[in-house]
Amino acid sequence: MKTNDLRSLQVLRQLREQRASSQLAAQQQRCRETSDALDDAKEKLRLHRAAVAREAEKVYGLFSEGLSINAWHAAQAQLDEWADGQQQLEGSVEQVAETLDEQEREREVFRVARMARQRQSEACQSLLEVRVQDELRAGEHREEADEMPRALPAGAP
């Protein structure tokens, strides 16, 4: 392979390494955003649970005072509604957590690909440097050979 071909190959390898780095950076950003979304979902769930606990305490306080059947049914309906809301929030947290796990696996794939591209680029760069040094040495040897006086043919004065 000629030196110019090696240079072209090295440029191509560097572009591939840059693309792999960009893909990794984009995936890392998606992971950060999903992690933030997971934190938000967990916080919403925590706040919802705290609100349910406060309301349950109120309902419990009303029990001690005595409740009408209508009030009891209303309280029970409210508790059911809160339980449904909690299930939805728990489902949301679970879904975001699964998405984050998936994105982290993808990030690892991109990281491994980037490392492979980087190693390929470094190997190609080393090969190119060795080739350039060999060509420089060969050129120097040719120049030295050209500068040496040629032996005169036998019988020449």
VENCOR-V826231 format. One record per residue. RES is the residue in one small letter. D_LAST is the distance of its C-alpha to the last C-alpha in whole Angstrom. Layout:
RES/D_LAST ; RES/D_LAST
This chain:
m/47 ; k/45 ; t/45 ; n/47 ; d/50 ; l/50 ; r/51 ; s/53 ; l/55 ; q/55 ; v/57 ; l/59 ; r/60 ; q/61 ; l/63 ; r/65 ; e/65 ; q/67 ; r/69 ; a/70 ; s/71 ; s/73 ; q/75 ; l/75 ; a/76 ; a/79 ; q/80 ; q/81 ; q/83 ; r/85 ; c/86 ; r/86 ; e/89 ; t/90 ; s/91 ; d/93 ; a/95 ; l/96 ; d/97 ; d/99 ; a/100 ; k/101 ; e/103 ; k/105 ; l/106 ; r/107 ; l/109 ; h/111 ; r/112 ; a/113 ; a/115 ; v/116 ; a/117 ; r/119 ; e/121 ; a/122 ; e/123 ; k/125 ; v/127 ; y/127 ; g/129 ; l/131 ; f/132 ; s/134 ; e/136 ; g/137 ; l/135 ; s/137 ; i/136 ; n/134 ; a/132 ; w/131 ; h/130 ; a/128 ; a/127 ; q/126 ; a/124 ; q/122 ; l/121 ; d/120 ; e/118 ; w/116 ; a/115 ; d/114 ; g/112 ; q/111 ; q/110 ; q/108 ; l/106 ; e/105 ; g/104 ; s/102 ; v/100 ; e/99 ; q/98 ; v/96 ; a/95 ; e/94 ; t/91 ; l/90 ; d/89 ; e/87 ; q/85 ; e/84 ; r/83 ; e/81 ; r/80 ; e/78 ; v/77 ; f/75 ; r/74 ; v/72 ; a/71 ; r/69 ; m/68 ; a/66 ; r/65 ; q/64 ; r/62 ; q/60 ; s/59 ; e/58 ; a/56 ; c/54 ; q/53 ; s/52 ; l/50 ; l/49 ; e/47 ; v/46 ; r/44 ; v/43 ; q/41 ; d/40 ; e/38 ; l/37 ; r/35 ; a/34 ; g/33 ; e/31 ; h/29 ; r/28 ; e/27 ; e/25 ; a/23 ; d/22 ; e/21 ; m/19 ; p/15 ; r/14 ; a/12 ; l/9 ; p/9 ; a/9 ; g/6 ; a/4 ; p/0
